[in-house]
Amino acid sequence: MKDVELRCPETSGAVFSDNYFNLVPGQHKTIQRIDSAGTHYVEIKAVNSSLKRIKL
């Protein structure tokens, strides 16, 4: 996945331990949510993939 972006659609104040990164096939990455800013979902989007929404 190229240029992976994490975002919380319900707010603009969410903070993650990492954002805007690349993943090669089979690679795993753990990201910590430092501040959720009250949101209940995280959206994951990359240049070469469709939008995914995960409930927290």
C-alpha positions, -999 to 999 in steps of 0.1 A, spaced: 0 0 0 14 34 -10 9 65 10 -13 51 37 -33 77 56 -52 73 88 -80 98 96 -110 101 118 -140 115 98 -159 128 127 -132 152 140 -100 169 129 -81 165 162 -72 128 162 -35 119 166 -17 87 157 18 75 165 25 73 127 6 85 96 14 87 59 35 56 54 41 28 29 36 -10 34 49 -38 12 28 -69 7 28 -91 39 43 -63 61 25 -56 94 26 -22 112 12 -14 146 -1 22 150 -11 37 184 -40 61 186 -26 88 209 -58 109 210 -90 98 194 -107 133 199 -139 115 207 -143 96 174 -156 61 171 -141 52 137 -108 53 118 -106 55 81 -76 40 63 -69 51 27 -40 45 4 -32 56 -31 -36 21 -45 -65 8 -23 -101 16 -15 -112 33 17 -116 11 48 -135 21 79 -127 4 113 -148 8 144 -128 16 175 
